[in-house]
Amino acid sequence: MKSVLSVLLIIMMQQAFSQNFSIDKIELQDTILITQIKKFISSTKKKKSVFENRGYVELRYKYVNKQTKGDELRYKISIKDQYYRPEIDRMICPRYYCYIEGKLVLIYDLWSDMLEQPKYKKRIKRKLKKLMKPYLDKPKHIKVRDSTGEIIINDKDFVPESFNIHGGITLSIFGNGEFKIEKGVY
């Protein structure tokens, strides 16, 4: 009987999470987080001139414990610069977004990485593309021919993209208001 109830509970949780979600605009409240994102944007613009006109910030919560006291870890967050267009059907997508220092910040919550991918409506997919459009290169029409002159690739929406696997920072915020920054650690 317990196993049947467990299976039913798991199915209900999957169904609840797989409902259609949206990508909502929020205002970040944590002053430490906002300050560190601003510093990250500023230093990345100095290191990478391409970030001046392109790219966005990806913020992923890796650990959350809002009930912390003293020097216990409250948040662990990875912050990276990115230059690609996420494919909603293939990967985890952001739940929230905001703008800091003129840059789009896509925010991925902790549960997105651990549970089943939610289903996004076409309207939400279009919204994400529209949000990201000013931060990515414009699409180009390219044709690639083989040695016989036959067209093997005819892409009307080619966009040069790059994906940061390593880099960025990991920000740890503690219950007592202290924080620690690790560079490029994931």
Secondary structure as UniProt FT lines:
FT   HELIX           2..17
FT   STRAND          20..21
FT   STRAND          24..25
FT   HELIX           31..47
FT   HELIX           49..52
FT   STRAND          56..64
FT   TURN            66..67
FT   TURN            70..71
FT   STRAND          73..83
FT   TURN            88..90
FT   STRAND          96..100
FT   TURN            101..102
FT   STRAND          103..108
FT   HELIX           110..114
FT   STRAND          119..120
FT   HELIX           122..132
FT   HELIX           133..135
FT   STRAND          140..145
FT   TURN            147..148
FT   STRAND          151..158
FT   STRAND          169..174
FT   TURN            175..176
FT   STRAND          179..183
//
